[in-house]
Amino acid sequence: MASLLLKLQAQWLAPTSVRLWLGARLAASGPLVPHCVYHVSGRGQLLAVVDGSGEVGLRPGLALAELQDANWLARPASARFIPPTFQRTTIPDLVRAHASRG
């Protein structure tokens, strides 16, 4: 049973908690300038790309603790590339998920 719970946490709960936390952070920050791009990084790794035009890319396997301790670096619009291995979502989807949780 314990292994089933750990598998459930890794496959569903961890990614959901990352998305909810990021949605809350984006909702609290207000609208992003459309031409701004943010690279979210921690421990020398790119964790997420947040594009002010609405696109978001999340590194697969991203843990909430990594995101909470991460640095947000404003980048030029030319840095909006999201690596192909990243999971794609949008700012509205993240904010909506946060708003509908409770």
Contacts in CASP RR format, 6 or more apart in sequence:
PFRMAT RR
TARGET T0000
AUTHOR 0000-0000-0000
METHOD contacts of the structure
MODEL  1
MASLLLKLQAQWLAPTSVRLWLGARLAASGPLVPHCVYHVSGRGQLLAVV
DGSGEVGLRPGLALAELQDANWLARPASARFIPPTFQRTTIPDLVRAHAS
RG
14 61 0 8 1.000
14 63 0 8 1.000
14 64 0 8 1.000
15 58 0 8 1.000
15 61 0 8 1.000
15 62 0 8 1.000
15 87 0 8 1.000
17 64 0 8 1.000
18 58 0 8 1.000
18 62 0 8 1.000
18 63 0 8 1.000
18 64 0 8 1.000
18 67 0 8 1.000
19 58 0 8 1.000
19 89 0 8 1.000
19 94 0 8 1.000
19 97 0 8 1.000
20 97 0 8 1.000
20 98 0 8 1.000
20 101 0 8 1.000
21 64 0 8 1.000
21 67 0 8 1.000
21 68 0 8 1.000
22 48 0 8 1.000
22 56 0 8 1.000
22 58 0 8 1.000
22 67 0 8 1.000
22 94 0 8 1.000
23 91 0 8 1.000
23 94 0 8 1.000
23 95 0 8 1.000
23 97 0 8 1.000
23 98 0 8 1.000
24 98 0 8 1.000
26 32 0 8 1.000
26 50 0 8 1.000
26 91 0 8 1.000
26 94 0 8 1.000
26 95 0 8 1.000
26 98 0 8 1.000
27 95 0 8 1.000
27 98 0 8 1.000
27 99 0 8 1.000
32 38 0 8 1.000
32 50 0 8 1.000
32 52 0 8 1.000
32 54 0 8 1.000
32 91 0 8 1.000
33 52 0 8 1.000
34 52 0 8 1.000
34 53 0 8 1.000
35 52 0 8 1.000
35 53 0 8 1.000
35 77 0 8 1.000
36 52 0 8 1.000
36 74 0 8 1.000
36 75 0 8 1.000
36 77 0 8 1.000
37 49 0 8 1.000
37 50 0 8 1.000
37 51 0 8 1.000
37 52 0 8 1.000
37 74 0 8 1.000
37 75 0 8 1.000
37 76 0 8 1.000
37 77 0 8 1.000
37 79 0 8 1.000
37 80 0 8 1.000
38 49 0 8 1.000
38 50 0 8 1.000
38 52 0 8 1.000
38 72 0 8 1.000
38 73 0 8 1.000
38 74 0 8 1.000
38 75 0 8 1.000
39 46 0 8 1.000
39 48 0 8 1.000
39 49 0 8 1.000
39 72 0 8 1.000
39 73 0 8 1.000
39 75 0 8 1.000
39 79 0 8 1.000
40 46 0 8 1.000
40 47 0 8 1.000
40 48 0 8 1.000
40 49 0 8 1.000
40 50 0 8 1.000
40 67 0 8 1.000
40 70 0 8 1.000
40 71 0 8 1.000
40 72 0 8 1.000
40 73 0 8 1.000
41 47 0 8 1.000
41 70 0 8 1.000
41 71 0 8 1.000
41 73 0 8 1.000
42 66 0 8 1.000
42 69 0 8 1.000
42 70 0 8 1.000
42 71 0 8 1.000
43 66 0 8 1.000
45 59 0 8 1.000
46 59 0 8 1.000
46 83 0 8 1.000
47 58 0 8 1.000
47 59 0 8 1.000
47 62 0 8 1.000
47 66 0 8 1.000
47 67 0 8 1.000
47 70 0 8 1.000
48 56 0 8 1.000
48 57 0 8 1.000
48 58 0 8 1.000
48 59 0 8 1.000
48 62 0 8 1.000
48 67 0 8 1.000
48 70 0 8 1.000
48 86 0 8 1.000
49 55 0 8 1.000
49 56 0 8 1.000
49 57 0 8 1.000
49 79 0 8 1.000
49 80 0 8 1.000
49 81 0 8 1.000
49 82 0 8 1.000
49 83 0 8 1.000
49 86 0 8 1.000
50 56 0 8 1.000
50 57 0 8 1.000
50 72 0 8 1.000
50 91 0 8 1.000
51 80 0 8 1.000
51 82 0 8 1.000
52 91 0 8 1.000
53 80 0 8 1.000
54 90 0 8 1.000
54 91 0 8 1.000
54 92 0 8 1.000
55 80 0 8 1.000
55 82 0 8 1.000
55 88 0 8 1.000
55 90 0 8 1.000
55 91 0 8 1.000
56 82 0 8 1.000
56 88 0 8 1.000
56 89 0 8 1.000
56 90 0 8 1.000
56 91 0 8 1.000
56 94 0 8 1.000
57 82 0 8 1.000
57 83 0 8 1.000
57 86 0 8 1.000
57 87 0 8 1.000
57 88 0 8 1.000
57 89 0 8 1.000
58 86 0 8 1.000
58 87 0 8 1.000
58 88 0 8 1.000
58 89 0 8 1.000
59 83 0 8 1.000
59 85 0 8 1.000
59 86 0 8 1.000
59 87 0 8 1.000
60 85 0 8 1.000
60 86 0 8 1.000
60 87 0 8 1.000
82 88 0 8 1.000
END
